């Protein structure tokens, strides 16, 4: 009798380039086989240095764009005319649901962030998602999907329509209901490659290993994607209060690099691999 097939889970590190130490941690974890992907913030000051690390042969990663509308300066003149500095998630959420976002300017900003990715890495993003899930918001999701439809090779898109896992029930509901479910329907209708389920949402405070064990238990047989935020210690010149989740980044990085994570993967019958699928599914 053959052994049961291992479940495959994509594990994606978000925020590469956003703050110091993330890209270094991502490269080390990728070399150890603990990550399958990393999502890049290309409007951040540290993006070029991060890209040089991510382009290393030691980094066998699928790299994507972490489209950012909530932190730092816009890259495009069109969006800077509206927002000299990106306004924060609360304002973006409010304007999205009031249908008052400057969508033409957001389209220009998406193109500018994609161009910054391609200029640094010599290729287009393999997938697209959003910093704080902004790519799923009303208006924004159509801008993103219409833009990538014109690419020579269509990228996968992170679906936030079905968020699994323990706790964080309100946060998971906001991600799904705030745009994720509508995005998931559009991805299926357009036959865009995407993950069938998303895992990894929490408050950045709880113990990480018990959460991971629960996420691994909840992962589907395939098409699951777990997002994480590992990061190394801040450099000597970096303000310690500049990253509100710095402590969580260090905890995540330490666990993901540990023998405990490998043991938890083995115990759950999960391997780290690709998350994307194009078939419609009730799990979408």
C-alpha positions in Angstrom: 0.0 0.0 0.0 1.5 3.4 -1.0 2.1 6.1 1.5 -0.3 9.0 1.6 0.8 11.9 -0.6 2.3 14.8 1.4 0.3 18.0 1.5 2.1 20.9 -0.3 2.0 24.4 1.3 3.5 27.6 -0.2 5.4 29.6 2.4 5.9 33.2 1.4 7.9 35.8 3.4 6.3 39.2 3.0 8.0 42.7 3.2 11.3 42.0 1.5 12.9 45.4 1.2 10.5 47.2 3.6 12.9 47.2 6.6 16.4 46.2 7.3 17.1 42.5 8.0 14.1 41.0 6.2 16.0 40.2 2.9 18.9 38.7 4.8 16.6 36.5 6.8 14.6 35.5 3.7 17.8 34.4 1.8 19.0 32.3 4.7 15.6 30.6 5.2 15.3 29.9 1.5 18.7 28.3 1.4 17.5 26.0 4.1 14.4 25.0 2.2 12.0 26.8 4.7 10.4 29.2 2.2 9.1 28.9 -1.3 8.5 32.6 -2.1 9.2 36.2 -1.0 7.1 39.2 -1.7 8.9 42.5 -2.4 8.2 46.1 -1.4 9.7 48.1 -4.3 8.9 51.7 -3.2 10.9 51.3 0.0 14.3 52.9 0.5 15.9 49.5 1.1 14.6 47.9 -2.0 17.8 48.0 -4.2 19.9 46.5 -1.4 17.3 43.8 -0.8 17.0 43.0 -4.5 20.8 42.4 -4.7 20.5 39.8 -1.9 17.4 38.2 -3.3 19.0 37.8 -6.7 21.7 35.6 -5.2 22.0 32.0 -6.3 21.6 31.1 -2.6 18.0 32.4 -2.9 16.0 29.7 -4.8 12.8 31.7 -4.4 9.8 32.6 -6.4 9.7 36.4 -6.1 6.6 38.6 -6.3 5.4 42.2 -5.9 4.0 43.2 -2.5 2.0 46.1 -3.9 2.1 48.9 -1.4 -0.4 51.7 -1.0 -0.2 52.3 2.8 3.5 52.9 3.7 6.3 55.2 2.5 6.4 57.4 -0.6 4.7 56.7 -3.9 7.0 56.0 -6.8 4.8 57.6 -9.5 4.2 61.3 -10.0 0.5 60.6 -10.6 0.0 59.2 -7.1 2.3 61.7 -5.4 0.0 64.4 -6.7 -2.8 62.9 -4.5 -0.7 61.5 -1.7 2.9 62.8 -1.3 3.2 60.1 1.3 1.1 56.9 1.3 -1.7 57.6 3.8 -1.9 54.5 5.9 -4.2 51.5 5.8 -7.2 53.1 7.6 -7.5 55.9 5.0 -7.0 53.5 2.1 -9.7 51.2 3.4 -12.1 54.0 4.0 -11.6 55.5 0.5 -11.8 52.1 -1.1 -15.2 51.3 0.4 -16.4 54.8 -0.3 -15.3 54.4 -3.9 -13.2 57.6 -3.7 -9.7 56.2 -4.4 -7.7 57.8 -7.2 -7.8 54.7 -9.3 -6.1 56.0 -12.4 -3.2 57.2 -10.2 -3.1 53.9 -8.4 -2.8 52.2 -11.8 0.2 54.4 -12.5 1.7 53.5 -9.1 1.2 49.8 -9.7 3.1 50.2 -13.0 5.9 52.1 -11.3 6.3 49.5 -8.5 6.3 46.7 -11.1 9.0 48.6 -13.1 11.1 49.0 -10.0 10.9 45.2 -9.5 11.9 44.5 -13.1 14.7 47.0 -13.1 16.3 45.5 -10.0 15.8 41.8 -10.8 15.7 41.7 -14.6 12.3 40.0 -14.7 8.7 40.5 -14.0 7.1 39.4 -10.7 6.1 35.8 -10.6 3.1 36.7 -8.5 1.4 39.8 -7.1 -0.1 40.4 -3.6 -0.6 43.5 -1.5 1.0 45.0 1.6 -1.8 44.7 4.2 -3.8 43.0 1.5 -4.6 46.2 -0.4 -4.6 44.4 -3.7 -8.0 42.9 -2.8 -9.8 46.2 -2.1 -12.7 47.5 -4.1 -11.3 49.3 -7.2 -7.8 48.2 -6.6 -8.4 44.6 -7.4 -9.7 45.5 -10.9 -6.8 47.8 -11.5 -4.3 45.1 -10.7 -6.1 42.3 -12.6 -6.5 44.5 -15.7 -2.9 45.5 -15.6 -1.4 42.0 -15.3 -3.8 40.7 -18.0 -1.6 42.5 -20.5 1.7 41.0 -19.3 3.4 38.5 -21.7 3.2 35.9 -18.9 0.4 36.3 -16.4 1.5 36.2 -12.7 -0.3 34.3 -10.0 -2.3 36.5 -7.6 -2.6 35.9 -3.9 -6.3 35.2 -3.0 -7.5 36.5 0.4 -11.0 35.0 0.0 -10.6 32.1 2.4 -8.4 32.7 5.4 -7.9 29.7 7.6 -6.4 29.2 11.0 -6.7 29.6 14.7 -7.8 32.8 16.5 -7.7 36.2 14.9 -11.3 35.6 13.8 -12.1 39.3 13.3 -8.9 40.0 11.4 -9.5 37.0 9.2 -13.1 38.1 8.6 -12.0 41.7 7.7 -9.5 40.3 5.2 -12.1 38.1 3.5 -15.1 40.4 3.6 -13.1 43.6 2.9 -12.4 42.5 -0.6 -10.9 39.0 -0.5 -14.1 37.1 -1.4 -14.8 39.4 -4.4 -11.2 39.0 -5.5 -11.4 35.2 -5.3 -14.5 35.2 -7.5 -12.7 37.4 -10.1 -9.6 35.1 -10.1 -11.8 32.1 -10.8 -13.8 33.9 -13.5 -10.6 35.0 -15.2 -8.8 31.7 -14.7 -5.9 33.4 -12.9 -3.5 31.2 -10.9 -4.0 31.7 -7.2 -3.9 30.0 -3.9 -7.1 28.3 -2.7 -6.6 29.1 0.9 -4.5 31.6 2.9 -3.0 31.0 6.3 -0.8 33.1 8.6 -3.0 35.8 10.0 -2.4 36.6 13.7 -1.9 39.6 16.0 2.0 39.4 15.9 2.0 38.8 19.7 0.9 35.2 20.3 3.4 32.3 20.5 4.4 31.4 16.9 5.0 27.6 17.1 1.4 26.7 18.4 0.0 28.9 15.6 2.1 27.2 13.0 1.1 23.8 14.2 -2.6 24.8 13.8 -2.0 26.4 10.4 -0.3 23.2 9.2 -3.2 21.1 10.5 -5.7 23.4 8.6 -3.8 23.5 5.3 -5.5 21.9 2.3 -3.9 19.1 0.3 -2.6 21.7 -2.2 -3.3 25.3 -3.1 -2.5 26.6 0.4 -0.3 29.6 1.0 1.1 30.7 4.3 2.4 34.2 4.6 5.0 35.1 7.2 7.2 38.1 8.2 10.6 36.9 9.2 13.3 39.4 9.9 16.8 39.5 11.4 18.0 41.8 14.1 18.0 45.5 13.3 21.3 47.0 12.2 23.2 49.2 14.6 22.1 52.4 12.8 18.4 51.4 12.6 15.9 52.9 15.0 14.4 50.1 17.1 10.9 51.7 17.0 10.9 52.1 13.2 9.3 48.7 12.7 6.2 48.0 14.9 6.5 44.2 14.4 10.3 43.9 14.7 10.0 41.5 17.7 7.5 39.3 15.9 9.9 39.2 12.9 12.7 37.9 15.0 10.5 35.3 16.6 9.2 34.1 13.3 12.7 33.9 11.8 14.1 31.9 14.7 11.2 29.4 14.6 11.3 29.0 10.8 15.1 28.3 10.9 14.7 25.8 13.7 14.5 22.0 13.9 11.1 22.6 15.5 9.7 23.8 12.2 11.1 20.9 10.3 9.6 18.5 12.9 6.2 20.2 12.7 6.2 20.0 8.9 7.0 16.3 9.2 4.4 15.6 11.9 1.7 17.3 9.8 2.8 15.6 6.5 3.4 18.9 4.8 6.1 19.9 2.4 7.0 23.4 1.4 6.3 24.0 -2.3 4.2 25.9 -4.9 0.8 27.3 -3.9 -0.8 28.3 -7.1 -3.6 26.6 -9.0 -6.0 27.8 -11.8 -8.8 25.4 -11.4 -12.0 26.6 -9.7 -12.8 25.0 -6.4 -15.3 25.2 -3.6 -12.3 26.2 -1.5 -11.9 29.4 -3.4 
